[in-house]
Amino acid sequence: MSKTLKITSVNQMCSVKELATLYYVDVLPEVASRNLRRDIKEYPELYQSLVESGWSDRKRTFTPRQVELLRRFLGDPI
């Protein structure tokens, strides 16, 4: 099973850094996290959906529901 499927299909919490490094494989984890947070803010509908699900930009983890929202708006990580 690939790392992507393991993180995005299992019903568990996922850290921002962990998920961000799947979307941004060629940069440092800290940069990947900043890039993912920036992308979230660029999609007002995604941002609002995440906030409604209990997320804030200060949280360090995503719930399985929030990961699913990210996948719906941003697509699957490579």
C-alpha positions as a Markdown table, in Angstrom:
| # | Residue | x | y | z |
|---|---|---|---|---|
| 1 | Met | 0.0 | 0.0 | 0.0 |
| 2 | Ser | 1.4 | 3.4 | -0.9 |
| 3 | Lys | 2.1 | 6.1 | 1.7 |
| 4 | Thr | -0.6 | 8.3 | 0.1 |
| 5 | Leu | -3.3 | 5.7 | 0.3 |
| 6 | Lys | -2.3 | 4.8 | 3.9 |
| 7 | Ile | -2.6 | 8.4 | 5.1 |
| 8 | Thr | -5.7 | 9.5 | 3.2 |
| 9 | Ser | -7.8 | 6.3 | 3.4 |
| 10 | Val | -7.4 | 5.2 | 7.0 |
| 11 | Asn | -9.8 | 6.7 | 9.5 |
| 12 | Gln | -7.3 | 8.5 | 11.6 |
| 13 | Met | -5.9 | 12.0 | 12.3 |
| 14 | Cys | -3.2 | 13.3 | 10.0 |
| 15 | Ser | -0.8 | 16.1 | 10.8 |
| 16 | Val | -0.6 | 19.2 | 8.6 |
| 17 | Lys | 3.1 | 18.5 | 8.0 |
| 18 | Glu | 2.5 | 14.9 | 7.1 |
| 19 | Leu | -0.3 | 15.7 | 4.6 |
| 20 | Ala | 1.6 | 18.8 | 3.2 |
| 21 | Thr | 4.7 | 16.7 | 2.4 |
| 22 | Leu | 2.5 | 14.5 | 0.2 |
| 23 | Tyr | 1.3 | 17.5 | -1.8 |
| 24 | Tyr | 4.7 | 19.2 | -1.9 |
| 25 | Val | 7.3 | 16.4 | -2.2 |
| 26 | Asp | 10.2 | 18.5 | -3.4 |
| 27 | Val | 10.4 | 21.0 | -0.5 |
| 28 | Leu | 11.2 | 21.0 | 3.2 |
| 29 | Pro | 8.3 | 19.9 | 5.5 |
| 30 | Glu | 8.0 | 23.4 | 7.0 |
| 31 | Val | 7.7 | 25.0 | 3.5 |
| 32 | Ala | 5.2 | 22.3 | 2.5 |
| 33 | Ser | 3.1 | 23.1 | 5.5 |
| 34 | Arg | 3.1 | 26.9 | 4.7 |
| 35 | Asn | 2.2 | 26.1 | 1.0 |
| 36 | Leu | -0.7 | 23.9 | 2.0 |
| 37 | Arg | -2.1 | 26.5 | 4.4 |
| 38 | Arg | -1.7 | 29.2 | 1.7 |
| 39 | Asp | -3.6 | 26.9 | -0.7 |
| 40 | Ile | -6.4 | 26.4 | 1.8 |
| 41 | Lys | -6.8 | 30.2 | 2.1 |
| 42 | Glu | -6.9 | 30.6 | -1.7 |
| 43 | Tyr | -10.1 | 28.5 | -1.9 |
| 44 | Pro | -12.7 | 30.3 | 0.1 |
| 45 | Glu | -15.2 | 27.4 | -0.1 |
| 46 | Leu | -12.6 | 25.0 | 1.1 |
| 47 | Tyr | -11.5 | 27.3 | 3.9 |
| 48 | Gln | -15.1 | 27.8 | 5.0 |
| 49 | Ser | -15.8 | 24.0 | 4.9 |
| 50 | Leu | -12.8 | 23.3 | 7.0 |
| 51 | Val | -13.7 | 26.0 | 9.5 |
| 52 | Glu | -17.2 | 24.6 | 9.8 |
| 53 | Ser | -15.7 | 21.2 | 10.5 |
| 54 | Gly | -13.7 | 22.5 | 13.4 |
| 55 | Trp | -10.4 | 23.4 | 11.8 |
| 56 | Ser | -8.5 | 26.6 | 12.4 |
| 57 | Asp | -5.2 | 27.6 | 10.8 |
| 58 | Arg | -3.5 | 27.2 | 14.2 |
| 59 | Lys | -4.3 | 23.5 | 14.4 |
| 60 | Arg | -1.6 | 21.0 | 13.6 |
| 61 | Thr | -3.8 | 18.1 | 12.6 |
| 62 | Phe | -6.7 | 17.3 | 10.3 |
| 63 | Thr | -9.5 | 15.0 | 11.1 |
| 64 | Pro | -10.5 | 12.3 | 8.5 |
| 65 | Arg | -13.4 | 14.5 | 7.4 |
| 66 | Gln | -11.1 | 17.4 | 6.9 |
| 67 | Val | -8.6 | 15.3 | 4.9 |
| 68 | Glu | -11.6 | 14.2 | 2.7 |
| 69 | Leu | -12.5 | 17.9 | 2.2 |
| 70 | Leu | -8.9 | 18.7 | 1.1 |
| 71 | Arg | -8.9 | 15.8 | -1.3 |
| 72 | Arg | -12.2 | 17.0 | -2.8 |
| 73 | Phe | -11.0 | 20.5 | -3.4 |
| 74 | Leu | -7.2 | 19.9 | -4.1 |
| 75 | Gly | -7.3 | 16.4 | -5.5 |
| 76 | Asp | -5.3 | 13.5 | -4.3 |
| 77 | Pro | -1.7 | 14.0 | -3.4 |
| 78 | Ile | 0.8 | 12.7 | -5.8 |
